């Protein structure tokens, strides 16, 4: 019984130690407070007309991405089907081998 009480005392001491360590300046600086962007950040985030032709939001790119997604799904489905058919064929061969013996 004393061992269990001793464990809880140690755990509470560790917990209080770590909570005390959280209040230092290093951990406070790691907090993510929301800060409004300044003028420089807003200028960097503004849309640049000279870069507009390099954006990949054109319909052709979206169509190509959709075709790629469909092809990926077809290939994965084909692989799953191939694995399934091989497993079924192996099971049938195993049943035939057991029936002949």
N, C-alpha and C positions, 0 to 999 in steps of 0.2 A: 504494500500500500504506500509506503514511504517513497518507493521508487517511482510510482506513478505521479505522486505529488511533486517529486523532485523534477520529473520530466516537464510538467506543466509550468513550474517555476522557471526552468531554463528557457522554455519556449516563450513565455511572456517577457522575460528579460531580453531575448533576442529580438522579439517584435518591437519592444520599446526602443531598443538600440537602433534598429533600422528606421523606425519612424523619426527618431531624433536626427539621423543622418540625412533624411530627406529634406530637412529644413535648411540645409546649407545653401550657399550662393550658387554652387554648381548645379544642384538639382533644380533650383528656381529658374536658372537661365535655360534649362532644357524644356521648360513648359512652353507650350505653343499657344501664345496669346495671339489673337487676331489683331493685325495692325493694318491700317489702310495704306495702300501703296502710294508712294510719293510721285512727284511729277516725272522723275527719271524712269521709274518703273512703269508708269502709265504710258510714257512715250515708247518704251521698249515693247509694251504689249499692244500698242496701236497697230492697226492693219497697214501694211506697206503695199502700195499699189504696184511697185516694181516686182514684188514677189508673188503676185496674184497668179501668174501663169504657171508657177511651180506647185500650186496646191493640188492635192490628189483627191479633190472632192468632185471631180468631173464625172459625168454619167458613164463614160467608158471604163473608168477605173472601178466604179461601183459594180458595173456589169461583170467585169473581169474577176473581181473579188467574189461575186456570187457564183460564177462558174467554177472558180477554184474551190469554194465551199462545197458545191454539189459534187464535184469530182472527188473530193476527199471523202464525202459520205459514201459515194458509190464504191470507192476502193476499199474502205473499211467494211462495208456490207459484203463485198465480194470475198474479202479475207475471212470474215466470219462464216460465210456460207461454205467456203472451201474447207475450213477447219471442221465444220459440222458434218459435211459429207464424208470427209476422211475418217472421222470418228465413227460414223454410222457404218461405213464400209469395213472398218477394222472390227467393229462389234459383230457384224454379220459373218465375217471370216472366222472369228473366234468361235461363234456358235456352230458354224459348219464343221470346224475342226473338232469341236467337242462331240458333235453328233456322229462323226465318222469313227471316233475312237470308242 
